Amino acid sequence: MTGTSPPPSPSSVSGGCHIDVNVTLVQTKCHFTNPKPAEKCELWEKEERGAVANCCIEIQVMWSVAEVIKYECTTRPEITNEELVKTCPDCPGLLPLDHPTALKAVNDAVLKFNQENTYQNDFMLMEVDHVQSVYFHIFGTITLVQFALVETNCPKGAQTFAPCTPRCPDIATHAFCKAEYLDLQQLLDKLECEMYRPKNPTPHPTGMPEPVCKLFHNTPEALICKDRLKNPDPSIHYICPFPLALD
């Protein structure tokens, strides 16, 4: 996400000052694995259903050292399905990221991607990023999905993804994909992916095991964040406002 903020409002404290900052963040079309700088990424149009986050940040400055002591973010779709119907009834509506049809579409897309790419290792789902549904008179309902993939430690052609683990971010190749799924025909119609090369492609030292990394969604931090969010919208990823959740 990228954002802007009004001038901060400082207040004096013993030995320093306390600063409150309000920031509005808007979602870009670059997944966080995309190496492109955020300021060069295209923003979502309202009808494309991006997310917006309003964040309140508290900063304490003591003896010329600044420290963020608290931040809270409220994340929401820039425009809700109900609001969109009033201005653009034919525009795609947002679906939950775990919608059954979307997950079926993504699963088919991952299989297709692994069958057709020329990389040495298989890829696995990193996260579902965006799901929309639109109706066409000829084809019926089409589910539009965007999702991220990460390279695993499993050689290409592995029969199951269960024992595979994602390679760590600095040595893994990532992919960000868009797919169209025909609901009535239960058919994956289109699949397009952008590939992002590893940040540190230097081979791991011979004889040394690769470090083991986990996806954020499987970490204790992610579970605590999810538990503490109140009434989250299932169609978007939230900025976690609990940086000290494991204290």
Secondary structure, DSSP 4 states (H G I P E B T S, - for coil): -EEE-PPPEEEEETTEEEEEEEEEEE-BSS-TT--S-GGGSPBPPGGGT-EEEEEEEEEEEETTEEEEEEEEEEEEESS-HHHHHHH-TTSPEE--TT-HHHHHHHHHHHHHHHHH---SEEEEEEEEEEEEEEEETTTEEEEEEEEEEEEEEEETT-S-STT--BPPTTT--EEEEEEEEETTTTEEEEEEEEEE--S--PPPPTTSPPPP---GGGSHHHHHHHHHSSS--TTSPPPP--TTTT-
